[in-house]
Amino acid sequence: MSIYLTSLTAIVGRDFLRFFNQRGRLVSALVRPLVWLFVFAAGFRAALGLSISPPYETYINYEDYIVPGLCGMILLFNGMQSSLSLVYDREMGSMRILLISPLPRWWILFSKIIASTIVSMLQVYIFLMIAYFYGITFNLTGYITVAPALLLGGMMLGALGLVLSSLIKQLENFAGVMNFVIFPMFFLSSALYPLWKMAESSELLYKICAINPFTYVVELIRFSLFVQLELSSAIIVFVCSVAFLMISIWGYDPQKGFIQRKT
């Protein structure tokens, strides 16, 4: 058991070192949601005519509504960013060394997901701290209850990133794939506006949002910040996490997976 914990600690530590040595990555991870919060929130509220009273006991304004979606944005972008580093590691050969270690491949990939998720959660809490000083606050208990939601959502998006990284052969091709995944997942969700507002605009877009797994990550975070459990969202995110992890394990199998097909 100690070798499993040692490998997990090493992989998590490596991701932390990489994250803190790339300060531009931290800045960009925070600037993106902060721009949406400080600049676009007022415009969206005015343009959409939103005076949101979502399924919570507390009446909130649009800035309060958008913060959970922006937390999900951080998880989404960091999950894809970690996948980009996996493609780079595979080209440089370091990922191959990990995969041929005596540890099971599923544990190596699971450890990479945990490492990515912990880094994502750190970024989210930094963002929530900045939002707090901006005047957007939640119940103190909400900052605690949101942690499991961030963990589960980060693991789902990290596993999805692993699936994508197993499909990509060269680093140059990854940026385009990210744009075809990140932006549709983010905009076709409840991150920026509620699903009922989307249904008023287009029934087709509403149905797309309803099958988007990122929607349920956002809803899980949103309810958790208000100290409520959205059980259906939690179940969907958990099932998607397991499914994406199983696909990524198969994809990284040199005998059967996507890597073998590209060679």
Beta strands, then each sheet from edge to edge (+ up, - down):
end
